[in-house]
Amino acid sequence: MTTQPAIFFGHGSPMNALGGPYTAAWRDLGEAVGKPKGVVMISAHWETRGLGVTAQARPETIHDFGGFPPALHAVQYPAPGSPELAARVAELAGAMPVEQWGLDHGTWSVLVHVWPEADVPVVQLSLNRDLTARQHYELAKALRPLREEGIVIAGSGDFVHNLRTWKRTGDDGPYPWATSFNDAVKAAFVSGDHDALIDWVDLAEEAELSVPTDEHYLPLLYIAAQQKLGEPVTFFNDEITGGSISMTGVRIG
């Protein structure tokens, strides 16, 4: 069986579900990868105490946001779940299968373009807030066998995610500190310096402006942990929008 890639999506605004400049790259990625047996997604938008994995056969599309137009709230992504894949994730990572979550917008706003037919089974693995960044990385290593079993490991968040400094109008480019941090993350992936990614506060000057809270950053550690020595890394949608939201995506393998 072909080893599946590990992919980090810079998901940005949920409005990307309705289209925009980043969706073409997501569609191209889906066409290049083909149809895996399933996807394990770690989204910035499911934080828990303890580790959970969705176990429904038919997960709901969660509209976990407010203030957006009705067209966005009407979007459904009826991808199947997989109790079997959830059980495998539970076996590998010690997660508790749960029924009270579904697919949040960090997942479906991207996958609606990657696999628009919604015919690839998807389970979500939660962000356990009891773990340190290094513990998240070490946990992610336990998922490595899944790639050999036809499963894509995916993360959804943003390298740089500072809504307090996000510019709604104007196009005077990204803040220098956002560019510096975004470039430092890419360089660490290229060199395989995972310790630098784990200790992100020291990754670049003013790093905490790029990561004021870490829920959008932590999913990329799950992708870094999949990178084998010498395994190729490529980037897509490499752009910072609104000055301080990075759309950069990463593909390992």
Buried (B, 14 or more C-beta within 10 A) or exposed (E): EEEBBBBBBBBBBBBBBBEBEBBEBBEEBBEEBEEBBBBBBBBBBBEBEEBBBBBBEEBBBBBBBEEBEEEBEEBEBEBBBBBBBBBBBBEBBEBEBBEEBBBBBBBBBBBBBBBEEBEBBBBBBBBBEEBEBEEBBBBBEBBBEBBEBBBBBBBBBBBBBBEEBBBEEEEEEBBEBBBBBBBBBBEBBEEBBBEBBBEBEEBBEEBEBBBBEBBBBBBBBBBBBBBEEEEEBBBBBBBBBBBBBBBBBBBBB
